[in-house]
Amino acid sequence: MALGERAGRLRCVCPLLASLLLIGSNCYAVASDTSHAIVDRVPRVLILYPYDERLAATTAAGEALRNRLLEAEDGKVDLFSEFLDLSRFPEAAHVARMGRYLAEKYAARRPDVVVALGKESASFISSNRASIAPGARIVAAGFGNSTAENIDLPDDVIAAFTTFDILKTAEMARKLQPNARHLYIIGGSSEFDRGWLATARADLDEFSRSYETTYLEDLTIEEFIERASDVPAESIILALTIFKDRAGRNFSPREAIRQIAATASAPVYGPYQTYIDYGVVGGNTVTFDTLGRTVGNLVADVIAGRPVSNIQAPQTNIVDARQLRRWGLAEGNLPPGTIQLHKEKSLWEEHWLASTGALGVVLLQAGVIAALLLERRRRQDAESRSRLHLLEAVHLNQSATAGALSSSIAHELNQPLSAIRNNAEAASQLLRSGNPDPELIQQILLDIQEDDQRAGDIIGRMRGLLKRRREIDWQEFDLNDVTSSAIHIIHSEAERRGITLNTNQPTTELPVRADKVHVQQVVLNLATNAMDAMMDAGSPRKVLTFATGLEKEKAELRVADTGDGIPEERLSSIFEPFYTTKQAGTGLGLSIARAIVETYGGTISADNRPEGGAIFRVALPLARREERGQ
């Protein structure tokens, strides 16, 4: 693979971030002419970690990589992970055994893409590619281009490189500690630790001339701790990595740094996000989420057969706000764009209201109260408009109901009027006779009064349907009475249509508190809908049943018909505005019924009956004793 000209010296090929996963600057990813999308099956991706799973840097970045691939492939990808543990077992015999083991393990599931995190993983898969993943694309990430040249990667490897500039961490430390006179650089005894130290010497050559510089290296962990605890207060400590100390003991670098920073007599800085929370002030680094997602995007492009291009994961300065406070470092000296983790409000930020004095507090409280009053007024206005719209909708619905029942009501009204006329004519004839019967005339007059009362009741119910109001008339009433009133209104229409009305009401009262006319309109809407449904279905037996009762501490009304029922797919939509199955329907009847019921704290639902037809249930809260004056 043509990796391009060597772009400067390798600043750091560190095993935690830069050597493991950092990708970005000086990236020379090659778009292969042989790239093809993986089709007809789920792609397989093998992720090779150079060390063990305890290393937080690779674990965090690897998880971000996995999550990005699952997201990009909609979960349709097989992900495999292998931890080579090459830090503790660098021997050639172990590497050979691992190669044979993985070749046998993946014999039946050859990977399509192998992601090699770090130079050790890249070298391993380059040497064992033919046996582990023949024909697979290799994505190498987490080290510089000069390192890639040194390990002689195959020409078709797709690379995502990064160089890590320790100088940027040092410059951040200088801004925070402008009066520092001493510089200490800490590094361990492993091969990689020594490589880090060599890189730091080169990159910090000019920077270190401004300080009395000391390299703390090839020491035991106890010696590191002792030396760091004894440095002058005007010192900057740069901690690189300690994978191994002089005694040959292996460490997770952040755990080693934690022990050193705990008793250090000067601020400690480090180049990794994993060092945050382990005693360091901060450093210049790449966040693990950004890092892993960047590699994931590259692998997703390889899977899809898309051409790949150069990738750069952005680096940034990150500090621990708690360590700034610990060492008295000024937040204003941080480089622009620095991310502060664990930042807490200062005493001034938490108590500035008290510091502004009583006048400021009073003014603030007055403003808050005024805002609350204004919001309350707006809410009241909105509720008033909502009630007005509901009342207008109910009135229009009442008018439509009256219009629909007008012929039946006229017929019903014609009966008492005809009876009045006939009785009046009979009384007139009796009075013209020679010997009128007073008792008979008295009976005729009583009949006329009864018929007049019946006609008046019919007209009164019509006036109730057509009455328009601007406010809700809250009343306490018996749900049974309202149901009976609604049945009286529709019984003539039911007779005209050949529908039998059945009622089943309890002897006990069902007191509710609402607008009586509104609840009556709910019953009428459900009844007229049920009658229409039975007429459309052409049911030979048309029965409309009303039942009331007490259900779960609520007054319940049930309206059931013997029509064809409601299609299951429409049950969830029938209460929506403008939803209708009638050719001439408005689709507002059931929607208005639901709005009325919910206004008074109730619920309405619909189901199909096992024996056929539909049943609607309306539940309203019982009037509480305190509301009833008891």
LOKE-663208 format. One record per residue (C-alpha): x, y, z. Coordinates in steps of 0.02 Angstrom, whole numbers, plus 32768, in hexadecimal, padded with zeros to 4 digits. Layout:
XYZ...
This chain:
800080008000804480AB7FD1804481048079808881A78035811F82098067815081FF811D80F982998164816A82CC81F481A582648284812D81F482E280FA8255837C80B881C183DC807F811283B7803380F584627FD8805884907F4380A784E57EFD812184677F77815283E17FC080A683C67F1D804B83E57E9680B083967EC0816783747EA0818C82C07EA3822B825E7F368298822E7FA8825D81A27F2581DB81727F4A817F80D07EB5810B80B87EB180BF800A7E1380A07FA67E307FF87F567DF57FD67EA67DC67F287EE07D497F647F647CA47F0C7F567C097F187FC47BE37E7D802B7B3A7E3D7FF27AC97DA6800C7B027D8C80C17B2D7DE581627BE07E2A815E7C5D7DEC81DF7CD57E6682347D637E2E82A57DAD7EB1831B7E5D7E8C835A7E927EE083FC7F4E7EDC841D7F427ECD84D97EC67E8785587E167EC1857F7E4A7F21861C7E937FAE85B57E0C803485C07E43809285247E2C800184AC7D8F7FC485037D38806E84FB7D6B809384497D447FE184137C947FEF84597C7A809283FA7CB7803A835C7C3F7FA983777BAC801B839B7BCD808282FE7BD57FE482927B337FA082DB7AE2804882BB7B24805782097AF57FA581DB7A4E7FA882377A8C7F1B82A77AAD7EA882127B647E8582327BC27DFB828E7C457E4783017CD47DE3834B7D587E2083C67E007DD683F27E797E1884787F2A7DE484457F797E1284EF801E7E3A849A80597EAC852680657E2185A6808C7D98852680FA7DE3849E81597D41847C815A7CFE83CB811B7C568407807E7CA5844F80617D0983B080717C6A83487FF97C0A83BA7F7B7C9783B17F867C9682F37F647BDB82EB7ED67BE983697E7C7C74830C7E947C1E82657E3C7B8482A77DB87BE983057D817C4C826C7D947BBF81EE7CD77BB481D57CB67C6F81E97D3C7CCC81887D367D8781AE7D127E00811F7D697E9181777DF07E8D81FE7E0A7F2A82667EB97F2E82AF7EC57FA8833F7F7A7FD7835D801B7FA8830680287F0183627F7E7ECA83217FA97F078273804C7EA582727FF37E0B82B37F6A7E08822F7FE57E3381A480497D9881D17FB37D2581ED7F387D68816E7F407CD480F97F107C5981827E937CC281E77E397D3081687E6E7D0D80B47E207D8C80407DE77DFE80CC7E027EBA80C87E737EFA81527E557FA181A87EEC7FD5820F7ED6806482897F2980B9831B7FDC80DD82E980428151827C806F813C81C68128812A81EB81018098825E809C804A81D1813380558160819F800381E5812A7F6D81FA81187F5C813D805B7F51812B80187EF9808E7FEA7F6A7FFD7F2D7F50800A7F1E7F7B80C37EAB800D80E47EFF807D81647EC0810281DA7F558153822C7F7381D782B08007822E82FB7FF9825F83B08046830583E2807F8302849880B783B58481800183F084837FE783A58530808783FA856B804E84A185247FA88494857F8007847386218074850D86017FD8857B85ED7F93853B8691803A854986EC809185E386A3810785EE873A81448539873282028521872D82138463872D81D783E086B081CD832586D781A2829F8655817081F38696817B8151863081848097865481FB800C8623819E7FAA859D81D47FB584E88143802784C381618092855D821280AF852081D380DC84748161815C84C181F181A88522825C81B3848581D1820A842881B5828384B9826D82B284BC826682E0840581C1833D840B81E6839A84AD829983C8848282798482846881EC848C84E88257843E857182DF84C2855E8272853B85C0827384C7865782E6846186C382B583BB867482C0830E86C1828B82668675824E81EB86F78263814186A38294808D86C582588096877A81EC802687E5813B80618808816E808A88BA81FD80F6887B818A81508802811381788891819F81B3890381F38222888081508272884A8121829988FD81C682F7891581CC8368887B81CB842688968121847A889B814A84E187FF81508445879280F283FA86FF80E6833B86FC80C082E78655808D8231866B809D81C585CE8080810A85E880BA8088866380947FDC861E81237F91868081967FD08709824E7FAB8726821F7F14879281C57EC686FD81167EDD8745808B7EFB86C7800F7F8986DE7F777FD886927FC38085866F7F3580E886BE7F418081875E7FFB80A487697FDD815E87487F55816087CD7FD081258851804F81A9881E7FD3823A88127F85821388BB801F8252891B807582BE889780AD836988D5808783BD882D7FFE83AF87A88006831687377FD2831A86807FB7828A86087F84827385517EF281FB856A7E3B821085947E48817485FF7EBB81D386767E2C824886A57DE4820F874D7E8F81C487767EE1826087BA7F2182BC87207EF1836F86F77ED48346863F7F25834285947F11834D84D87EB782B184997E2C826684317D89823284837D6A817884767CBB818A842D7CF881F9839F7D8A818383837D2580E3837A7C9B812F830D7D1D816F82927D6780C0827C7CB6807A82737C8B80EF81E37D2480B381847CF77FFB819E7C42801E81697C83806980C77CED7FCE80A97C587F5B80C77BEE7FBF804D7C767FBF7FC97C83807D7FCB7D2980D47FA97D808108804A7DD581AE80667E4981FC80E57E05820081977E32827382247DEE826182D37DEE830C83287E5B832683C17E30839A84507E6A83D284FA7E10837F858D7E2883AB86457DE0837186EB7D93840A87407DAF83B987EA7E6B83B387CC7E6A846A87977E20849588417E97841E889A7F31847688567EE88525884D7EFA853087907E9D85BF873C7E10858986C97E2E862886627EDA85E7862D7E91854F85D47EA5854985177E06857A84B97D8E84E9849E7DCE848285317D4E840685747D39840A86307CFC836A86817CAF836587307C98842187327C32845C87C77BE1850387E97C4B8579884F7C0F85C588F37BE9866688967B86860B880F7B1E85B088907AFA864589017AFF86DD88917A48870888B57A6A871F896E7B02878989457A9F880488DB7A3D883D8974798A884489AC795388BC8923798C8848889A793587B688EE7892881788FD789A884E884878BF879F880E78318758887577BC87DE883377EE87B1878277D386F887A27729871987F076F78789875F772E870486E476CE867E8742763286EB87477642870E868E765A8656866975C4862D86D7755C86AD867A7594866685D3756985B7860D74BF85F08649749F864885A474D385AC85467462854085B173D385BB859973EB85B884DC73F584FB84E1735184F1854372FF856D84CC73348506843572F1846A848A724A84C184AE723D84FB83FA7266844D83BA71E68400842F7161847F83F87180845883417177839F836A70D483BB83C9708B841A833670BE838E82C0706E830E83346FCE8373833E6FCB837F82816FE682C5826E6F5882A082E86EE5832A82AC6E6D82BB824B6E5C824182DB6E4782CD83596DC4832082EA6D68827B82E06D758266839C6D38831783BB6CA882FF83416C5F827583B06C3982DE844B6C03837183E06B88830283816B4982BC84256B2F836C84686ACD839C83CD6A6182FF83D26A3E8314848D6A1283CA84756999839F83E86949831784566933839084E768E684108472686683938435683A836084E7681F8414851967A8843084846741839784B666A683AF851D66E6835485B667A8835985BD67FF82DE8632686D834486AA68D982B086DD68FE828386276929833785FE699C833A869869F5829E86596A0882EB85AB6A57838685F86AD1831A865C6B0282BF85BB6B1F836785666B90839D85F76BF582FC85EE6C09830A85326C3C83BF85446CBE838D85C66CFE830685526D0D838284C26D6383FE85376DE18379856B6E08835384B66E21840C848F6E898420852E6EFD839484F96F0E83E5844D6F36848D849D6FBB84378506700883F08468700984998412703A850584A770DE8562848F7149858F852571EC85EC8544721D858F85E4721684DE8625718184C6869A71CA84598724714283F287787133835687E070B782D9879770908221878B70DA81CE86F17040815F86EA6FCE81F986D47036823F86447037819585EF6F79818985FF6F65823985B96FCF820E85216F69816F85056EC881D785056F128245847C6F4281B784086EB6813B84296E48817C839A6EDA817383206EFF80C3835D6E4A808F833F6E4E80DB82926EE9807382696EA57FD582B86F267FD483436EFE7F8F83EF6F3F7FF284846F727F9285216FA87FE285C46FFD7F98865B7010801686E770397FF6879F6FC7802F882B7055808F887E7085813D88477122816087E271498215881171C3826E879E71F78325878D71FA836D86DE718F83CD866070EE836A865470C9839B85A07179836C856B716C82BE85B570C282A98564711282D784BD7193824D84D6710781CE84ED70AD82108452714C820883E9716D8154841B70B68124840070A581738353714A8126831C710F807C83597067808D82FE70C180C0825D7135802A826E70A57FB0827F704A7FFB81EA70E77FF3817F71047F3F81B370527F0E818870477EA982296FA57E4382326FA07E6082EE6FC07F15831C6FD47F2E83D770247FC5842C704D7FA684E370758027856870BF7FF0860E7102805486A0715C801D873B71ED803287B372967FF78771733B801187CD72FB80A4883572B780FA8799720B8110874D720780B086A9719180B786147194802C85907142803D84E5713C7F9B848070F57F7583D470DA7EDB836771307F1C82CA71CA7ED7827372437F2182F372DF7F8882D473717F46826B74037F2082DF747A7F8F827E74058024829773E78013835274798085837C7440810C83027386811F831A739681AB839A740A8213832B73C182B382DF737482A18231738181E5823572E0819A81EF72A28105818C71FC8159815F71E781A180B37197824080F771EA824281A2725882CF81E572C78260824F72B182D382E6722D8279834E729F81FF83AA732D827E83B172BA82FB8408727B8272847B732E824C84B07354830584CA72BB8318853972DF827D85A1739782AA85BA7368835D85EB730D831686817399829E86B0734E8204865F737E818485DC732A813C85437355809C84E673108026846273187F6A844A72C37EE283E672497E6C843C726A7DB0842D71B57D9583F571C27E1D837171B17ED9836E72117F6083C9720E7FA1847B7243804C84B67271806E856C726E811985BF72B58129867072A281C886D772E481EB8787726481E28810723D828A886372A382978902724E82B589A7729E835E89C1725E8392891671B08359894771AF83BD89E871A983238A57
